[in-house]
Amino acid sequence: AVLQRLLKDAIDIKSENDLTV
């Protein structure tokens, strides 16, 4: 469960970075 949450957080951060650029 923790691993899945970390993966989701990483994806969310990547999405924010993509939107910022």
Backbone bond lengths (Angstrom), bond angles and torsions (degrees), N, CA, C in turn:
res aa  C-N    CA-C-N  psi(-1)  N-CA   C-N-CA  omega(-1)  CA-C   N-CA-C  phi
1 A - - - 1.470 - - 1.536 109.17 -
2 V 1.319 115.16 -42.69 1.469 118.91 -179.70 1.516 110.11 -62.34
3 L 1.335 115.33 -42.73 1.469 119.64 -178.68 1.523 109.99 -61.45
4 Q 1.319 115.97 -39.71 1.469 119.87 -178.81 1.534 110.09 -66.71
5 R 1.337 116.05 -37.35 1.460 119.38 179.76 1.528 110.31 -67.32
6 L 1.334 116.07 -42.04 1.463 119.50 178.85 1.515 109.80 -61.15
7 L 1.331 115.99 -40.47 1.460 120.18 -179.70 1.524 109.86 -63.92
8 K 1.330 116.26 -42.09 1.466 120.16 179.96 1.532 109.97 -64.48
9 D 1.331 116.93 -42.05 1.461 120.11 179.46 1.517 110.17 -61.89
10 A 1.333 116.13 -42.12 1.464 120.32 -179.30 1.526 110.01 -62.49
11 I 1.325 116.21 -40.58 1.467 120.51 179.75 1.532 110.07 -66.52
12 D 1.330 116.34 -40.98 1.467 119.59 -179.87 1.524 110.00 -62.58
13 I 1.333 116.24 -42.87 1.461 120.48 -179.39 1.523 109.87 -64.20
14 K 1.327 116.42 -42.68 1.460 120.51 -180.00 1.532 109.23 -62.63
15 S 1.319 117.13 -40.30 1.461 120.47 -179.00 1.529 109.79 -63.49
16 E 1.329 116.66 -41.81 1.457 120.08 -179.85 1.524 110.04 -64.23
17 N 1.317 116.41 -40.90 1.467 120.24 179.75 1.522 109.67 -63.74
18 D 1.323 117.02 -41.43 1.466 120.64 -179.66 1.531 109.86 -63.52
19 L 1.330 117.20 -38.84 1.455 119.95 -179.05 1.530 110.31 -69.98
20 T 1.329 115.84 -35.36 1.467 119.92 -178.21 1.515 110.68 -66.72
21 V 1.312 116.84 -40.94 1.473 120.80 -176.97 1.527 110.13 -68.15
